[in-house]
């Protein structure tokens, strides 16, 4: 097997780990936010969609960061891939549950998740201390 094949497999593994971390973190933060909504009665329901976009963006940022720390290269591409795959997962789950049309909030969510993925990827590659995971 050539070095290119090993590198490609390492990148795929890093992206999958990053997306998994992103999805798990998003679920945990969503559960935390829903408990906060249940306990606190003063939160307006109009901000729920925007808080969810922020949660998804933060989750993708952390997932892309982790993926690029593992991969140690191609931060822009790996971050964008993590953001795009997480966006597809969120979009598929949302369309299966709500059956809503694509609107302005979906476009905002797409831009936020892709940008957070790119920022997380670049930050993960540019960190000073490298972590080695085999």
Secondary structure, 3 states (H helix, E strand, C coil): CCHHHHHHHHHHHHHHHHHHHHHHHHHHHHHHHHHHHHHCCCCCHHHHHHHHHHHHHHHHHHHHHHHHHHHCCCHHHHHHHHHHHHHHHHHHHHHHHHCCCCCHHHHHHHHHHHHHHHHHHHHHHCCCCCCCCC
